[in-house]
Amino acid sequence: AGRLYSTAFPLVDVTVIPDDEIAGHRSLAALTLLQKHIHQRDLAELVDQLAPILLAGYLSSSQVLSLVHYILQAGETADAEAFVRELAQRVPQHGDALMTIAQQLEQKGIEKGIEKGIEKGIQLGEQRGIEKGEREATLKIARTMLKNGIDRSTVMKMTGLTEDDLAQIRH
């Protein structure tokens, strides 16, 4: 055991292995290809290379799902849902499982959109409430000024209210 764990082990730099050679690695091809390209800007460019490897049938559905989850967690793609749908089209034997992931991504997108809409609505409601409160305060001040005998033109100048606004005030 000491000899096994104390000797140097071979380290493989997958970044220097050509993609065509990686494709021949059978059951490890997909994982090796992903390890090589996981940090590229858009993994959607890998669909052309990944689909034939997955079509070869070396991986089970659960392995394919794990691979896709890894891609979505660690990789970068502009449109994750489109990436998964494209993969599902090209690899029909895993299509149902992949479409389930795509639908989950779509649902997350919908939920995120609803959440943003609610936040925007709350902000808008708060802003309208603030504006209404400020208007009511201004009208109250104007009413008090008029009750104390300050002339209408001075009240309009100081509060920014119009003649119509003052006409609504009952004192």
Helices and strands as residue ranges (DSSP letters): H 2-6, G 14-16, H 19-23, G 26-28, H 29-37, G 43-46, H 47-55, H 61-74, H 80-90, G 92-94, H 95-147, H 152-159, H 163-168
